[in-house]
Amino acid sequence: MRKLHVALLVFAVVAGPALAQTPAAAPAKAPAAMAPAAGKVKAVQPGLFDVSGPRVNDAIAAGIEKITATPGKGRRSIAVQSPWGDSFYGWPKNVKPVAFTIEIGKPAGGATISAPGFKDANKADYKAAIEAIVPKAIAFTNDSKQWMEGSGK
């Protein structure tokens, strides 16, 4: 009988921490930059606001903090930052790589978009890139959000 008590005590000491309940993970923090769908958008280069259209407001509504598009980085050319994690992907097919950055929350409740190489001559390239990249960034962010919040869908 004594051996049974000793065996149970050893089992409790060794396996106890493994069988103990662990506290649930803290929920993901709410995005500080989340704003209504119609935030104020500041374009650094003249004419860039016309090209970006409603896509920047879509990114604001999705909770994205920053999108950085950098040509020539392969599968890490597009970087998306959100409260639910960062994601990276390459340029969509048939879209000319052009550099731009969308920063959400600057100014508060809005966004700033900048594109150093933006000119009237390449306006169509920027429009096509933003139209292709922002919806994909929103999809990646929504996937990360669902995974982090536990739905796994």
Buried (B, 14 or more C-beta within 10 A) or exposed (E): EEEEEEEEEEEEEEEEEEEEEEEEEEEBEEBEBBBEEEBEBBBBBEBBBEBBBEBBBBBBBBBBBBBBBBEEBEEEBBBBBBBBBEBBBEBBEEBEBBBBBBBBBEEEBBBBBBBEEBEEEBBEBBBBBBBBBBBBBBEBBBBBBEBBEEEEE
